[in-house]
Protein backbone atom coordinates (compact mmCIF):
# COMPACT_ATOMS: atom_id res chain seq x y z
CA UNK A 1 0.00 0.00 0.00
CA UNK A 2 1.34 3.39 -1.06
CA UNK A 3 1.04 5.95 1.75
CA UNK A 4 0.90 9.67 0.97
CA UNK A 5 1.16 12.57 3.44
CA UNK A 6 0.45 16.30 3.03
CA UNK A 7 0.32 19.27 5.43
CA UNK A 8 -1.50 22.57 5.56
CA UNK A 9 -3.46 25.05 7.64
CA UNK A 10 -6.71 24.65 5.68
CA UNK A 11 -8.24 27.82 7.02
CA UNK A 12 -11.61 28.65 5.38
CA UNK A 13 -11.30 25.56 3.21
CA UNK A 14 -11.40 26.50 -0.46
CA UNK A 15 -11.30 25.02 -3.95
CA UNK A 16 -7.46 25.19 -4.05
CA UNK A 17 -7.24 22.99 -0.96
CA UNK A 18 -9.73 20.45 -2.31
CA UNK A 19 -7.91 20.15 -5.65
CA UNK A 20 -4.64 19.66 -3.79
CA UNK A 21 -6.15 16.91 -1.61
CA UNK A 22 -7.73 15.17 -4.61
CA UNK A 23 -4.44 15.01 -6.45
CA UNK A 24 -2.56 13.99 -3.31
CA UNK A 25 -5.02 11.11 -2.84
CA UNK A 26 -4.50 9.99 -6.45
CA UNK A 27 -0.76 9.64 -5.83
CA UNK A 28 -1.28 6.56 -3.62
CA UNK A 29 -3.74 4.35 -1.74
CA UNK A 30 -3.85 5.98 1.67
CA UNK A 31 -3.79 9.74 2.38
CA UNK A 32 -2.75 11.27 5.70
CA UNK A 33 -3.40 15.00 6.10
CA UNK A 34 -1.46 16.96 8.69
CA UNK A 35 -3.37 20.02 9.92
CA UNK A 36 -1.18 22.63 11.61
CA UNK A 37 -1.97 23.61 15.19
CA UNK A 38 -2.61 27.25 16.02
CA UNK A 39 0.66 27.60 17.92
CA UNK A 40 2.68 26.09 15.12
CA UNK A 41 1.09 28.44 12.62
CA UNK A 42 1.94 31.45 14.75
CA UNK A 43 5.55 30.33 14.83
CA UNK A 44 5.57 29.94 11.05
CA UNK A 45 4.38 33.51 10.77
CA UNK A 46 0.81 32.65 9.71
CA UNK A 47 -1.29 35.06 11.59
CA UNK A 48 -4.98 35.64 12.08
CA UNK A 49 -6.07 32.18 11.04
CA UNK A 50 -9.83 32.54 11.36
CA UNK A 51 -10.91 29.03 12.23
CA UNK A 52 -9.96 26.98 15.24
CA UNK A 53 -7.97 23.80 14.85
CA UNK A 54 -11.09 21.69 15.40
CA UNK A 55 -13.01 23.60 12.73
CA UNK A 56 -10.16 23.18 10.26
CA UNK A 57 -9.87 19.47 11.01
CA UNK A 58 -13.65 19.11 10.54
CA UNK A 59 -13.43 20.89 7.19
CA UNK A 60 -10.71 18.54 5.92
CA UNK A 61 -12.71 15.57 7.24
CA UNK A 62 -15.81 16.74 5.39
CA UNK A 63 -14.00 16.51 2.03
CA UNK A 64 -13.95 12.74 2.53
CA UNK A 65 -10.52 12.68 0.91
CA UNK A 66 -8.35 12.03 3.98
CA UNK A 67 -8.00 8.50 5.28
CA UNK A 68 -6.40 9.84 8.43
CA UNK A 69 -5.95 13.32 9.90
CA UNK A 70 -3.11 14.24 12.24
CA UNK A 71 -2.06 17.47 13.93
CA UNK A 72 1.26 19.14 13.17
CA UNK A 73 2.61 20.64 16.35
CA UNK A 74 6.37 21.00 16.20
CA UNK A 75 9.24 21.76 13.91
CA UNK A 76 10.84 18.64 12.51
CA UNK A 77 7.62 16.64 12.99
CA UNK A 78 7.40 15.84 9.29
CA UNK A 79 10.48 13.59 9.54
CA UNK A 80 9.00 11.85 12.58
CA UNK A 81 5.64 11.34 10.84
CA UNK A 82 7.20 9.99 7.66
CA UNK A 83 9.17 7.43 9.65
CA UNK A 84 6.38 6.54 12.11
CA UNK A 85 3.63 6.14 9.50
CA UNK A 86 5.86 4.48 6.88
CA UNK A 87 5.17 7.19 4.28
CA UNK A 88 6.10 6.67 0.60
CA UNK A 89 5.24 10.12 -0.78
CA UNK A 90 5.29 13.58 0.77
CA UNK A 91 3.41 16.19 -1.25
CA UNK A 92 2.49 19.88 -1.01
CA UNK A 93 1.62 22.72 -3.38
CA UNK A 94 4.16 24.33 -5.69
CA UNK A 95 4.34 27.43 -3.46
CA UNK A 96 6.71 25.31 -1.38
CA UNK A 97 9.04 24.14 -4.21
CA UNK A 98 12.49 23.30 -2.84
CA UNK A 99 11.47 23.88 0.78
CA UNK A 100 10.95 20.24 1.58
CA UNK A 101 13.76 18.71 -0.46
CA UNK A 102 15.39 17.71 2.82
CA UNK A 103 12.67 15.07 3.16
CA UNK A 104 13.96 13.24 0.03
CA UNK A 105 16.24 11.33 2.37
CA UNK A 106 13.13 9.69 3.87
CA UNK A 107 10.58 9.39 1.03
CA UNK A 108 9.63 10.66 -2.42
CA UNK A 109 8.80 14.41 -2.48
CA UNK A 110 6.28 15.72 -5.03
CA UNK A 111 5.29 19.38 -5.48
CA UNK A 112 1.85 19.70 -7.07
CA UNK A 113 0.86 22.78 -9.08
CA UNK A 114 -0.89 25.31 -6.90
CA UNK A 115 -4.36 26.37 -8.05
CA UNK A 116 -4.16 29.90 -9.34
CA UNK A 117 -6.27 32.73 -7.97
CA UNK A 118 -7.39 31.45 -4.59
CA UNK A 119 -5.84 31.46 -1.12
CA UNK A 120 -6.92 31.61 2.52
CA UNK A 121 -5.07 34.89 2.95
CA UNK A 122 -7.10 36.47 0.18
CA UNK A 123 -10.41 35.17 1.52
CA UNK A 124 -9.52 36.39 5.01
CA UNK A 125 -8.79 39.91 3.87
CA UNK A 126 -11.85 40.11 1.62
CA UNK A 127 -14.11 38.73 4.31
CA UNK A 128 -13.47 41.33 6.93
CA UNK A 129 -11.23 44.19 6.11
CA UNK A 130 -11.34 46.67 8.94
CA UNK A 131 -10.43 50.21 8.05
CA UNK A 132 -8.39 51.57 10.95
CA UNK A 133 -7.52 55.22 11.52
CA UNK A 134 -4.71 56.39 13.79
CA UNK A 135 -4.50 59.39 16.09
CA UNK A 136 -1.27 60.01 17.88
CA UNK A 137 2.29 61.06 18.06
CA UNK A 138 4.49 59.60 15.38
CA UNK A 139 6.93 57.98 17.80
CA UNK A 140 4.20 55.89 19.37
CA UNK A 141 2.46 54.70 16.24
CA UNK A 142 5.35 53.43 14.16
CA UNK A 143 5.37 49.97 15.69
CA UNK A 144 1.63 49.56 15.11
CA UNK A 145 2.01 50.61 11.50
CA UNK A 146 4.71 48.02 11.03
CA UNK A 147 2.87 45.23 12.78
CA UNK A 148 -0.38 45.87 10.94
CA UNK A 149 1.34 44.51 7.83
CA UNK A 150 1.30 41.05 9.38
CA UNK A 151 -2.39 41.09 10.25
CA UNK A 152 -4.88 39.96 7.64
CA UNK A 153 -8.17 41.79 7.45
CA UNK A 154 -6.96 45.10 8.80
CA UNK A 155 -5.91 48.13 6.86
CA UNK A 156 -4.55 51.39 8.26
CA UNK A 157 -5.58 54.14 5.88
CA UNK A 158 -5.73 57.52 7.61
CA UNK A 159 -3.67 59.27 10.21
CA UNK A 160 -4.13 62.32 12.40
CA UNK A 161 -0.99 63.50 14.11
CA UNK A 162 0.51 66.66 15.54
CA UNK A 163 3.85 65.51 14.17
CA UNK A 164 4.88 65.86 10.59
CA UNK A 165 4.97 62.38 9.08
CA UNK A 166 7.84 61.86 6.64
CA UNK A 167 6.60 61.54 3.03
CA UNK A 168 8.37 58.23 2.45
CA UNK A 169 6.50 56.75 5.43
CA UNK A 170 3.15 57.86 4.05
CA UNK A 171 4.03 56.22 0.78
CA UNK A 172 5.39 53.06 2.32
CA UNK A 173 2.26 52.50 4.38
CA UNK A 174 -0.18 53.88 1.83
CA UNK A 175 -1.43 56.44 4.35
CA UNK A 176 -3.25 59.74 4.03
CA UNK A 177 -2.95 62.51 6.58
CA UNK A 178 -6.31 63.82 7.81
CA UNK A 179 -6.02 66.85 10.08
CA UNK A 180 -9.75 67.07 10.72
CA UNK A 181 -10.52 64.42 13.35
CA UNK A 182 -14.26 64.36 12.56
CA UNK A 183 -13.59 63.69 8.91
CA UNK A 184 -11.13 60.99 9.82
CA UNK A 185 -13.73 59.28 12.01
CA UNK A 186 -16.28 59.38 9.20
CA UNK A 187 -13.95 57.50 6.87
CA UNK A 188 -12.88 54.63 9.15
CA UNK A 189 -14.45 51.68 11.04
CA UNK A 190 -12.18 51.88 14.04
CA UNK A 191 -9.49 54.00 15.59
CA UNK A 192 -6.19 53.41 17.37
CA UNK A 193 -5.31 56.18 19.83
CA UNK A 194 -1.80 56.93 21.03
CA UNK A 195 -1.99 60.57 22.13
CA UNK A 196 -1.17 61.97 25.54
CA UNK A 197 -3.70 60.49 27.99
CA UNK A 198 -5.12 63.88 28.99
CA UNK A 199 -6.62 64.04 25.48
CA UNK A 200 -8.00 60.49 25.46
CA UNK A 201 -11.41 61.20 26.97
CA UNK A 202 -12.62 63.63 24.31
CA UNK A 203 -11.08 61.68 21.44
CA UNK A 204 -12.56 58.38 22.58
CA UNK A 205 -15.98 59.89 23.35
CA UNK A 206 -16.28 61.35 19.88
CA UNK A 207 -15.27 58.07 18.26
CA UNK A 208 -17.73 55.99 20.27
CA UNK A 209 -20.54 58.45 19.61
CA UNK A 210 -19.91 57.91 15.93
CA UNK A 211 -20.03 54.14 16.58
CA UNK A 212 -16.38 53.53 15.89
CA UNK A 213 -14.44 50.81 17.70
CA UNK A 214 -11.54 52.08 19.79
CA UNK A 215 -8.14 50.66 20.67
CA UNK A 216 -6.42 53.08 23.04
CA UNK A 217 -3.04 53.13 24.71
CA UNK A 218 -3.19 52.87 28.47
CA UNK A 219 -4.22 54.63 30.67
CA UNK A 220 -7.55 55.03 28.89
CA UNK A 221 -8.24 58.19 30.91
CA UNK A 222 -6.78 59.97 33.93
CA UNK A 223 -10.03 59.85 35.91
CA UNK A 224 -11.96 56.76 36.94
CA UNK A 225 -15.37 58.38 36.44
CA UNK A 226 -14.47 59.31 32.86
CA UNK A 227 -13.28 55.80 32.15
CA UNK A 228 -16.53 54.35 33.57
CA UNK A 229 -18.57 56.68 31.37
CA UNK A 230 -16.66 55.65 28.26
CA UNK A 231 -16.99 51.94 28.99
CA UNK A 232 -20.73 52.37 29.52
CA UNK A 233 -21.06 54.44 26.35
CA UNK A 234 -19.20 51.79 24.33
CA UNK A 235 -21.60 49.12 25.63
CA UNK A 236 -24.59 51.29 24.78
CA UNK A 237 -23.38 51.94 21.25
CA UNK A 238 -22.32 48.33 20.74
CA UNK A 239 -18.70 49.07 19.96
CA UNK A 240 -15.43 47.72 21.32
CA UNK A 241 -13.33 49.90 23.60
CA UNK A 242 -10.08 48.05 24.20
CA UNK A 243 -7.07 49.02 26.24
CA UNK A 244 -3.73 48.60 24.49
CA UNK A 245 -1.03 47.14 26.71
CA UNK A 246 1.04 45.08 24.34
CA UNK A 247 2.56 42.77 26.95
CA UNK A 248 -0.91 41.36 27.63
CA UNK A 249 -0.95 39.85 24.15
CA UNK A 250 2.52 38.28 24.14
CA UNK A 251 2.22 34.52 23.80
CA UNK A 252 4.46 33.83 26.79
CA UNK A 253 2.55 36.29 29.01
CA UNK A 254 -0.79 34.68 28.22
CA UNK A 255 0.63 31.23 29.00
CA UNK A 256 2.28 32.47 32.19
CA UNK A 257 -1.02 33.87 33.45
CA UNK A 258 -2.84 30.61 32.77
CA UNK A 259 -0.10 28.57 34.38
CA UNK A 260 0.05 30.79 37.47
CA UNK A 261 -3.72 30.46 37.90
CA UNK A 262 -3.54 26.65 37.82
CA UNK A 263 -1.54 26.75 41.04
CA UNK A 264 1.93 25.62 39.84
CA UNK A 265 3.53 27.78 42.53
CA UNK A 266 0.81 27.12 45.10
CA UNK A 267 -1.15 30.04 46.44
CA UNK A 268 0.15 33.33 45.07
CA UNK A 269 1.30 35.56 47.93
CA UNK A 270 3.31 38.26 46.19
CA UNK A 271 3.57 39.81 42.72
CA UNK A 272 6.50 42.15 42.13
CA UNK A 273 6.96 43.91 38.82
CA UNK A 274 9.60 46.45 37.83
CA UNK A 275 9.71 48.45 34.59
CA UNK A 276 12.30 51.15 33.93
CA UNK A 277 13.83 52.91 30.91
CA UNK A 278 16.07 55.96 30.76
CA UNK A 279 16.32 56.29 26.98
CA UNK A 280 13.55 58.84 26.37
CA UNK A 281 14.61 61.16 29.15
CA UNK A 282 18.21 60.95 28.02
CA UNK A 283 17.27 61.68 24.40
CA UNK A 284 14.68 64.42 24.97
CA UNK A 285 15.82 66.00 28.22
CA UNK A 286 13.48 67.00 31.04
CA UNK A 287 12.20 70.06 29.23
CA UNK A 288 10.89 68.34 26.11
CA UNK A 289 9.49 65.23 27.68
CA UNK A 290 5.76 65.61 28.43
CA UNK A 291 4.05 65.20 31.78
CA UNK A 292 2.47 62.04 30.49
CA UNK A 293 5.69 60.37 29.47
CA UNK A 294 6.44 60.16 33.17
CA UNK A 295 7.03 56.91 35.03
CA UNK A 296 3.46 56.34 36.25
CA UNK A 297 1.74 56.85 32.87
CA UNK A 298 4.38 55.26 30.69
CA UNK A 299 5.06 52.18 32.82
CA UNK A 300 2.36 52.07 35.50
CA UNK A 301 -0.29 50.22 33.44
CA UNK A 302 2.12 47.52 32.27
CA UNK A 303 3.50 46.97 35.76
CA UNK A 304 0.03 46.86 37.34
CA UNK A 305 -1.31 44.39 34.79
CA UNK A 306 0.02 41.13 36.35
CA UNK A 307 -0.82 42.40 39.85
CA UNK A 308 -4.50 42.98 39.06
CA UNK A 309 -4.80 39.97 36.81
CA UNK A 310 -3.41 37.60 39.44
CA UNK A 311 -4.55 39.12 42.73
CA UNK A 312 -7.66 40.95 41.56
CA UNK A 313 -8.49 44.63 41.91
CA UNK A 314 -9.91 44.60 45.42
CA UNK A 315 -6.83 45.45 47.43
CA UNK A 316 -7.28 46.79 50.96
CA UNK A 317 -4.69 49.54 50.83
CA UNK A 318 -2.03 51.00 48.62
CA UNK A 319 0.96 53.25 49.22
CA UNK A 320 2.42 55.37 46.47
CA UNK A 321 5.93 56.75 46.91
CA UNK A 322 7.53 58.90 44.23
CA UNK A 323 10.73 60.71 43.49
CA UNK A 324 9.67 63.82 41.56
CA UNK A 325 11.73 65.89 39.18
CA UNK A 326 12.97 69.22 40.60
CA UNK A 327 11.89 70.98 37.42
CA UNK A 328 8.44 69.46 37.05
CA UNK A 329 6.40 68.25 39.99
CA UNK A 330 4.14 66.17 37.75
CA UNK A 331 7.07 64.20 36.44
CA UNK A 332 7.93 61.25 38.63
CA UNK A 333 11.42 59.99 37.94
CA UNK A 334 10.57 56.92 39.96
CA UNK A 335 7.46 55.55 41.66
CA UNK A 336 7.00 52.57 43.90
CA UNK A 337 3.53 51.37 44.78
CA UNK A 338 2.69 48.64 47.24
CA UNK A 339 -0.70 47.00 47.35
CA UNK A 340 -1.94 45.08 50.38
CA UNK A 341 -4.60 42.44 49.87
CA UNK A 342 -6.38 40.31 52.45
CA UNK A 343 -3.90 37.50 52.07
CA UNK A 344 -1.36 38.74 49.52
CA UNK A 345 0.80 41.68 48.67
CA UNK A 346 2.30 43.29 45.56
CA UNK A 347 4.73 45.98 44.53
CA UNK A 348 5.38 47.78 41.33
CA UNK A 349 8.45 49.91 40.64
CA UNK A 350 8.44 52.16 37.59
CA UNK A 351 11.12 54.56 36.45
CA UNK A 352 11.86 56.92 33.61
CA UNK A 353 14.67 58.58 35.54
CA UNK A 354 15.88 55.67 37.65
CA UNK A 355 17.19 52.36 36.41
CA UNK A 356 16.53 48.99 37.98
CA UNK A 357 16.30 45.30 37.09
CA UNK A 358 13.12 44.97 35.00
CA UNK A 359 11.96 41.62 36.27
CA UNK A 360 8.66 40.08 37.28
CA UNK A 361 8.46 37.66 40.20
CA UNK A 362 5.34 35.82 41.24
CA UNK A 363 5.86 34.20 44.63
CA UNK A 364 3.73 31.38 45.90
CA UNK A 365 3.58 28.91 48.75
CA UNK A 366 5.16 26.13 46.65
CA UNK A 367 7.55 28.03 44.40
CA UNK A 368 7.87 31.12 42.25
CA UNK A 369 7.71 32.24 38.64
CA UNK A 370 10.63 34.30 37.44
CA UNK A 371 10.58 36.43 34.29
CA UNK A 372 13.95 38.04 33.52
CA UNK A 373 14.36 41.63 32.36
CA UNK A 374 12.89 43.11 30.30
CA UNK A 375 9.86 41.11 31.45
CA UNK A 376 7.40 43.24 29.43
CA UNK A 377 9.01 41.78 26.29
CA UNK A 378 8.53 38.30 27.67
CA UNK A 379 9.50 35.29 25.57
CA UNK A 380 10.80 33.10 28.35
CA UNK A 381 10.04 32.36 31.99
CA UNK A 382 10.95 29.87 34.67
CA UNK A 383 8.96 28.13 37.36
CA UNK A 384 11.33 27.53 40.25
CA UNK A 385 11.07 25.34 43.34
CA UNK A 386 13.03 24.59 46.48
CA UNK A 387 14.26 21.45 44.73
CA UNK A 388 15.95 22.78 41.55
CA UNK A 389 15.44 19.42 39.83
CA UNK A 390 11.75 20.31 39.58
CA UNK A 391 12.35 23.69 37.90
CA UNK A 392 10.72 24.19 34.50
CA UNK A 393 11.64 26.60 31.71
CA UNK A 394 9.16 27.86 29.15
CA UNK A 395 10.08 29.49 25.82
CA UNK A 396 7.73 31.19 23.35
CA UNK A 397 8.37 33.23 20.26
CA UNK A 398 7.64 36.93 20.76
CA UNK A 399 6.46 38.48 17.52
CA UNK A 400 6.30 42.27 17.31
CA UNK A 401 6.41 42.76 21.11
CA UNK A 402 2.81 41.53 21.32
CA UNK A 403 1.41 44.31 19.12
CA UNK A 404 0.57 41.86 16.35
CA UNK A 405 -1.67 39.84 18.66
CA UNK A 406 -3.07 42.98 20.20
CA UNK A 407 -4.34 44.00 16.76
CA UNK A 408 -5.68 40.50 16.11
CA UNK A 409 -7.41 40.45 19.47
CA UNK A 410 -9.00 43.81 18.62
CA UNK A 411 -10.20 42.46 15.28
CA UNK A 412 -11.63 39.35 16.91
CA UNK A 413 -13.38 41.38 19.56
CA UNK A 414 -15.04 43.39 16.80
CA UNK A 415 -15.94 40.43 14.60
CA UNK A 416 -17.07 38.06 17.30
CA UNK A 417 -18.18 40.68 19.78
CA UNK A 418 -16.18 38.88 22.47
CA UNK A 419 -13.19 40.07 24.40
CA UNK A 420 -11.04 36.96 24.00
CA UNK A 421 -7.82 37.50 25.89
CA UNK A 422 -8.56 41.21 26.28
CA UNK A 423 -8.01 43.22 29.44
CA UNK A 424 -11.03 43.11 31.74
CA UNK A 425 -12.97 46.24 32.60
CA UNK A 426 -12.22 46.07 36.32
CA UNK A 427 -8.49 45.92 35.55
CA UNK A 428 -8.75 48.93 33.24
CA UNK A 429 -10.64 50.86 35.92
CA UNK A 430 -8.24 49.86 38.70
CA UNK A 431 -5.29 51.11 36.63
CA UNK A 432 -6.99 54.46 36.04
CA UNK A 433 -7.84 54.78 39.73
CA UNK A 434 -4.21 54.38 40.78
CA UNK A 435 -3.11 56.98 38.25
CA UNK A 436 -5.83 59.37 39.37
CA UNK A 437 -4.64 58.99 42.97
CA UNK A 438 -1.10 59.71 41.86
CA UNK A 439 -2.19 63.01 40.30
CA UNK A 440 -4.43 63.82 43.26
CA UNK A 441 -1.28 63.89 45.36
CA UNK A 442 -2.31 60.82 47.32
CA UNK A 443 1.32 59.91 47.43
CA UNK A 444 4.45 60.31 49.52
CA UNK A 445 7.49 61.89 48.00
CA UNK A 446 11.11 61.24 48.73
N1 LIG B 1 -2.86 25.10 -2.05
C1 LIG B 1 -3.03 24.95 -3.42
N2 LIG B 1 -3.64 25.95 -4.15
C2 LIG B 1 -4.08 27.06 -3.55
C3 LIG B 1 -3.93 27.22 -2.15
C4 LIG B 1 -3.32 26.22 -1.42
O1 LIG B 1 -2.63 23.95 -4.00
N3 LIG B 1 -4.63 28.01 -4.29
C5 LIG B 1 -2.19 24.06 -1.29
C6 LIG B 1 -0.93 24.52 -0.59
O2 LIG B 1 0.17 24.54 -1.47
C7 LIG B 1 -0.78 23.50 0.50
C8 LIG B 1 -2.23 23.16 0.85
O3 LIG B 1 -3.03 23.63 -0.24
O4 LIG B 1 -0.15 22.34 0.00
C9 LIG B 1 -2.67 23.81 2.13
O5 LIG B 1 -2.41 25.20 2.00
P1 LIG B 1 -2.64 26.33 3.07
O6 LIG B 1 -1.35 26.94 3.39
O7 LIG B 1 -3.49 25.81 4.16
O8 LIG B 1 -3.56 27.33 2.19
P2 LIG B 1 -3.34 28.74 1.53
O9 LIG B 1 -4.61 29.10 0.85
O10 LIG B 1 -2.09 28.75 0.73
O11 LIG B 1 -3.19 29.62 2.83
P3 LIG B 1 -2.50 31.03 3.03
O12 LIG B 1 -3.08 31.95 2.03
O13 LIG B 1 -2.84 31.39 4.45
O14 LIG B 1 -1.03 30.79 2.85
Boltz pocket constraint, residues with backbone or C-beta under 6 A from the ligand:
constraints:
  - pocket:
      binder: B
      contacts: [[A, 7], [A, 8], [A, 9], [A, 10], [A, 11], [A, 16], [A, 17], [A, 20], [A, 46], [A, 91], [A, 92], [A, 93], [A, 94], [A, 95], [A, 96], [A, 112], [A, 113], [A, 114], [A, 115], [A, 116], [A, 117], [A, 118], [A, 119], [A, 120], [A, 121], [A, 122]]
      max_distance: 6.0
